Amino acid sequence: MMNRVGIFLAVLWLLCAASWPALAAPGVQMHSNPDGEYSSVANAFEGYRLGSGDKIKIHVFGEKDMDVEVRLGASGDLRYPFLGKIHVEGMTMPELEKKITGELSGRYLVDPQVRVSMEEFRPFYVNGKVQKPGGYPYQPGLTVRKAISLAGGFSEDADEHKVFLIRAVDSQRHASKVALNRQISPGDIIMVKQSYFFVNGEVEKPGKFSFQQDMTYRMAISMAGGLKERADDGKIYVVHEKTNGESMHVDNLDRPIQPGDVITVKKSFF
């Protein structure tokens, strides 16, 4: 009889265990969505510091009244039961856990078990020559390329080789040129510069002009007002941005130009 009962209980336990969701890996908070599936939001990169726009949850085991879910505002403060206002901007989540634990211990709880988890990272921003500039929800693992894609992709006059990044952790807000496969962090700002070309020499309006895809040398010269009377249309030269100043003869005006091109039209002496 006991063997049958033991086998029954073992089978029952296995059936129940199979229905439980997989346990989250350390540092990952699991959340259910309306479809009944589970999605994960990283509990932060190691050393990630909280800032305005981050949404966090503070949980004290066995003390439901002390559970707080809050999105940090511009001040970087939050209000917590019994403790009042706490300035958390710049703190890591383990540091915030330690602070709350220390403040609650003794005065309010004997042995508080505090857990701080990330519910939603603060947004990142894409500005400049993209289709839809603005702020976007951050997702772990985003690269500059994916971020620009979320912003609708490059605009026609964007220079894909002049993409800059301002890191959220950089108080000096220094913009650095980055590759498209560079990973970004919450709060980062991506800036895509406009592309230009230049037309000099024997044209009516020499100067700097906005580059557009599929623009030809003929179109570029037309934007500069066209050739002057003494211009030699057989002596048109171009210096591409990446050729270290090497000048090349343009033998076909219907070929497309490149971003950063410097086009020079020479004078005819006959």
Secondary structure, DSSP 4 states (H G I P E B T S, - for coil): -HHHHHHHHHHHHHHHHHHSPPPPPTTEEEEE-TTS-EEEEES-STT----TT-EEEEEETT-GGG-EEEE--TT-EEEETTTEEEE-TT--HHHHHHHHHHHHBTTTBSS--EEEEEEEPPPEEEEESBSS-EEE---TT-BHHHHHHHTT-B-TTEEEEEEEEE-TT-TT--EEE--TT-B--TT-EEEEEEPEEEEEESBSS-EEEE--TT-BHHHHHHHTT-B-TTEEEEEEEEE-TTTTT-EEE---TTSBP-TT-EEEEEEP--
